[in-house]
């Protein structure tokens, strides 16, 4: 039973053994879970996956093998095609019509008006210019147009929202992905600094020969293994506007995990705030407080941010600007704390440098990083590694 599942896991590069397979069958026989697809998913994942970098591969295999297991057979309703809903909800305006629509004003005015309209609104609205709805010119909702508003749900169309309220699912980066070019690894090696640390478990041939010749008997000399002593903190922006850069970030992530033994990584979205996380599926329930990061990892760590810095400027400059929660302190405050604690810090941006000037948030981040923002290219990586190794 489930042998096909086992074969697919192995084919995807997940080291699933026969012992683990028998353990899964034993757990099912003992009825340790309810007979639901969700419980079976978590049970099998706990048994087969031993490395968080394989979680995404496991999800793909699980979906492939058990697709259609949970169905809606027997129900009376039919799903309306998503494309139909988008066609109905979308609001198309000419450039002249867009110019006639004005913003409500400042951040405080927009947020206060949103609070008032949520309290007044009683039902769903579409195509209007005031209430929270879809397909209109109201500052609140989605699938319409307003020069500056709050997008609630839906997908970005004009990229003009100053704040987004939505519940989104992000995927972890795959640390096993092979690089498309060896040059990225070569660029990262500039940051390496070797030192001999730990137990003396390696034979020092030169010292052994010299000692034997000097003393007249065999004098075996051992030494500690030569390791990369650089400590690296890697902060990865994930989700939203970073989706087009997933492949590039996975290549960088794969290179970093193979080149640096003392590597710690965390995910954030758009701008770092008071909490970061290790697993994107549990980012709301299992966060690491930023204060814990600052207190746990010493000043000798090198800090690398990876992100496109594309967001509403309010996410950086204002409390409450985050798109997923209410942040009591602005992103600028946390960036200042991080770069002060870790003086050797850079920001890698996958967006081409010539486009940075068109984004206000990118200019703000670059200023907060004291112009230590570099493009995620081979030349940019080389410049960033030189900056991190610069004496301070």
Buried (B, 14 or more C-beta within 10 A) or exposed (E): EBEEBBEBBEEBEBEBEEEBBEBBEEBBEEEEBEEEEEEBBEBBBEBBBEEEBBBBBBBEBBEEBBEEEEEEEEEEEEEEEEEEEBEEBBBEBEEEEBEEBEBBEEBEEBBEBBEEBEEEBEEEBBBBEBBBBBBBBBBBBBBBBBBBBBBBBBEEBEEBBBBBBBEEEBBBBBBBBEBEEEEBBBBBEEBBEEEEEEEEEEEBEEBBEEBBEEEEEEBEBEBBEEBBBBBBBBBBBBBBBBEEBBEBBBBBBBBBBBBBEBBBBBBBBBBBBBBBBBBBBEBEEEBBEBEEBBEEBEEEBBBBBBBBBBBBBBBBBBBBBBBBBEBEBBBBBBBEBBBEBBEBBBBBBBBEBEEBEEBEBBBBBBEBBEEBBBBBBEEBBBBBBEBBBEEE
